[in-house]
Amino acid sequence: MFTLSFVFFLLAGVGLRMWLATRQVRCVRGHRDGVPTEFVGHISLQSHQRAADYTLARVRVNLLEQWVDALLLVGLTLLGGLQFLNRHLGVLIDDELTRQLALIASVLAVFGLVELPFSIWRKFRLEARFGFNRMTPRLFIADLAKGLALAIALGLPLTAAILWLMANTGTAWTWWAWGVWVAFNILILWAFPTVIAPLFNKFVPLDDPKLTEQVRALMTRCGFTLNGLFVMDGSKRSAHGNAYFTGFGKARRIVFFDTLLARLDGNEIEAVLAHELGHFKHRHILRRMILSFILSLGFFLVLGWVSQQVWFYTGLGVLPQLGRPNDALALILFFLAVPVFTFWVAPLGNWLSRRDEFQADQYSASQCPPRALISALVKLYDDNAATLTPDPMHSAFYDSHPPAVIRIRRLGHG
Ligand SMILES: [Zn+2]
């Protein structure tokens, strides 16, 4: 019964993804030869067609990857991949904690290896073809090595702690593990701007007196205190531009990608920042964090229950080992199976996120002239070759940001 519903949701999910991709391709291709009226005079036909081609190319790679992922998932579960790994590691390693960590690590390694060619293809073929990639193979390998080292340094103690709690705290382990999870996330948020991000990029204080003055004035107007304005060498990896807030409490800072500074004028940057401030003012970030903690508690409670059910293991093609802990197995199966079911509620999260984006746009429009944000958005969509004509259904399902035309139309009327 469980196997059947797993297969049903998996197939239906792949079917839905294909259907949405087909719609997106049809819609983008159908609008390829005309710039939407709102953008005529701001975005050239050539640029619009480049965005269409970029979108179509990405849809194709994503679709292929989704198929490969689905096959890998079936291979690991119903076709016995995980059972094979579990049995062999069980013979090779005696120490229970080491054995379980090795099992988790080997599954992650399988996923990493399958994902690697896609990641290489995206960077050095797809992104390069459209002129976005700035990354050298050498930097790619360095990033990979650093990412791996970081994953081991942070992930290994976390996983070991959760496995230890599962084995030693009885039925209360879900609550303990949740507490560890929340603490870990807060620690990462705290360490990200000053410890983790600098491993990958250089951050230098913004060295533009006029812009600094303008940003400070905006902050004062919005009643916002801030410690630092930094510029990040995003151009090292990609031509895509962005700006973000990071850290919390006294340590929060604004980070501009150098690519963004190169492209937007002072008023546009101010409007983009006001949008980001809008997210703070409306407490979107805090709300998202609390929501994610509540959801993760739900996941831990469900995991605590299913990990005690034999059907959960056998239904996914694995036999729990008698007389030995099967906690790692439960964790792996859970993380493999859950997305098959939660995929269907993803649009809900994206809907909430789009609502937040409108609110932040509105806040920006209340602090800066809306036309500054409009022209910044036009430039950003143009530079990122984001399609202006997505399929509405595809967009409603996947997009965390509303389509450009709708955002700009609202700003124009606001
Ligand atoms: Zn936003």
Residues whose N, C-alpha, C, O or C-beta is under 5 A from the ligand:
A	BS01	ZN	E357 A360
